[in-house]
């Protein structure tokens, strides 16, 4: 399969109103910049057997930060603010295109919102910044970890 570039504006962020096994994906509208950093802890595995420091990859830190245009009455904004104040765990997916299209891919994780800040510039549109981080969630007695998801 040939490589296909995906411009930043082609990425989409969704939330799941169904279950993990039977997701019902809903597009979060009005989003702007999305950032999904992955970093791993560095575990020092050095010894006196070498002059070089050696490391092992440890626990993975994942977050999803995104901006949303603030429009009065936007139901997605209202829903996310309600989830922030309610400390609700919910599933999101950040995908390189439509989540219903085969071979599209991205990260899928149950998260909580850890920040919600409102920027009110004098000469620009109002913007809301959200940061989501993985949270404990289980379905059917099995813990669900974040994953890289490819639509089949």
Buried (B, 14 or more C-beta within 10 A) or exposed (E): EEEEEBEEEEBBBBBBEEEBEEBEBBBBBBBBEBEBEEEEEEEEEEEEEEEEEEEEEEEEEBBBBBBBBBEEEBEBBEBBBEBBEEEBBBBBBBBBBBBEEEEBBBBBBBBBBBEBEEEEEEEEEEBBBBBBBBBEBEEEEEEBEBEEBEBE
